[in-house]
């Protein structure tokens, strides 16, 4: 078991639930429909990838899965983090960071698929 990834998964899910509640209650009358959709996307991606990170934490030890976990963490920080900053603080220039988080997610999922095909698992 990869305890650092399990910790990060639980922390990310905790923050995701908190951000979802914050958006649903504190921000609902402050944001346009478009901004709320962006915010919901950030929460959704954070939660799904926190769950995926939790899965990585409990899978059998395989070096490539360490990279998958790192990429999920980077993706959460860059993708969801940049969208939160964009919506909450109206920092539009931060939007250029979001695609890098998306690429990290894609790389993680691709590596996970690759790892599933490996016959020599460490």
C-alpha positions as CSV (number, residue, x, y, z in Angstrom):
1,X,0.0,0.0,0.0
2,X,1.2,3.5,-0.9
3,X,0.3,5.4,2.3
4,X,1.3,8.9,0.9
5,X,-1.1,8.4,-2.0
6,X,-3.9,7.2,0.3
7,X,-3.3,10.3,2.4
8,X,-3.4,12.6,-0.6
9,X,-6.5,10.8,-2.0
10,X,-8.4,11.3,1.3
11,X,-7.2,14.9,1.6
12,X,-8.2,15.7,-1.9
13,X,-11.6,14.1,-1.5
14,X,-12.1,16.0,1.8
15,X,-11.3,19.3,0.0
16,X,-13.5,18.3,-2.9
17,X,-16.5,17.8,-0.6
18,X,-15.7,21.1,1.1
19,X,-15.4,23.0,-2.2
20,X,-18.6,21.4,-3.4
21,X,-20.5,22.5,-0.3
22,X,-18.9,26.0,-0.5
23,X,-20.0,26.3,-4.1
24,X,-23.5,25.0,-3.5
25,X,-24.1,27.3,-0.6
26,X,-21.8,30.3,-0.4
27,X,-21.2,30.8,-4.1
28,X,-24.5,29.9,-5.7
29,X,-25.9,33.5,-5.8
30,X,-22.5,35.0,-6.6
31,X,-21.6,33.2,-9.8
32,X,-23.0,33.2,-13.3
33,X,-24.4,30.0,-14.7
34,X,-21.2,29.6,-16.7
35,X,-18.9,30.2,-13.8
36,X,-20.9,27.7,-11.7
37,X,-20.5,25.1,-14.4
38,X,-16.8,25.7,-14.4
39,X,-16.7,25.4,-10.6
40,X,-18.7,22.1,-10.7
41,X,-16.3,20.8,-13.3
42,X,-13.4,21.5,-10.9
43,X,-15.2,19.7,-8.1
44,X,-16.2,16.7,-10.2
45,X,-12.7,16.2,-11.7
46,X,-11.1,16.5,-8.3
47,X,-13.5,14.0,-6.7
48,X,-13.1,11.4,-9.5
49,X,-9.3,11.7,-9.5
50,X,-9.2,11.5,-5.7
51,X,-11.0,8.2,-6.0
52,X,-8.6,7.0,-8.7
53,X,-5.7,8.1,-6.5
54,X,-7.1,6.0,-3.7
55,X,-7.3,3.0,-6.1
56,X,-3.6,3.5,-7.0
57,X,-2.8,3.6,-3.3
58,X,-4.1,0.1,-2.7
59,X,-3.0,-1.7,-5.9
60,X,-0.1,-4.0,-5.7
61,X,3.3,-2.4,-5.9
62,X,4.4,-1.5,-9.4
63,X,6.9,1.3,-10.1
64,X,4.8,2.7,-13.0
65,X,1.9,3.2,-10.7
66,X,3.9,5.6,-8.6
67,X,4.1,7.8,-11.7
68,X,0.4,7.4,-12.2
69,X,-0.3,8.6,-8.7
70,X,2.1,11.6,-9.1
71,X,0.3,12.5,-12.3
72,X,-3.1,12.3,-10.7
73,X,-1.9,14.7,-7.9
74,X,-0.4,17.1,-10.4
75,X,-3.6,17.0,-12.5
76,X,-5.8,17.7,-9.5
77,X,-3.6,20.7,-8.5
78,X,-3.3,22.1,-12.0
79,X,-6.7,21.4,-13.4
80,X,-9.1,21.8,-10.5
81,X,-6.9,24.3,-8.7
82,X,-6.7,26.6,-11.6
83,X,-10.4,26.4,-12.2
84,X,-11.1,27.3,-8.5
85,X,-8.8,30.3,-8.8
86,X,-10.3,31.4,-12.0
87,X,-13.9,31.3,-10.6
88,X,-13.4,32.3,-7.0
89,X,-10.8,35.1,-7.5
90,X,-11.7,35.9,-11.1
91,X,-8.0,35.3,-12.1
92,X,-8.5,34.8,-15.8
93,X,-4.9,34.4,-16.8
94,X,-4.6,31.2,-14.7
95,X,-6.8,29.5,-17.2
96,X,-3.7,28.8,-19.3
97,X,-2.6,26.3,-16.6
98,X,-5.8,24.2,-16.8
99,X,-4.9,22.2,-20.0
100,X,-1.6,21.1,-18.3
101,X,-3.7,19.5,-15.6
102,X,-5.8,17.8,-18.2
103,X,-2.7,16.5,-19.9
104,X,-1.5,15.2,-16.6
105,X,-4.8,13.4,-16.1
106,X,-4.6,11.9,-19.6
107,X,-1.0,10.8,-19.1
108,X,-2.0,9.1,-15.8
109,X,-4.9,7.2,-17.4
110,X,-2.7,6.2,-20.3
111,X,0.1,4.9,-18.0
112,X,-2.5,3.1,-15.9
113,X,-3.8,1.4,-19.0
114,X,-0.2,0.5,-20.0
115,X,0.5,-0.8,-16.5
116,X,-2.5,-3.1,-16.7
117,X,-1.0,-4.8,-19.8
118,X,2.4,-5.4,-18.1
119,X,3.1,-9.1,-17.5
120,X,6.2,-8.5,-15.3
121,X,4.7,-6.7,-12.4
122,X,7.2,-5.8,-9.7
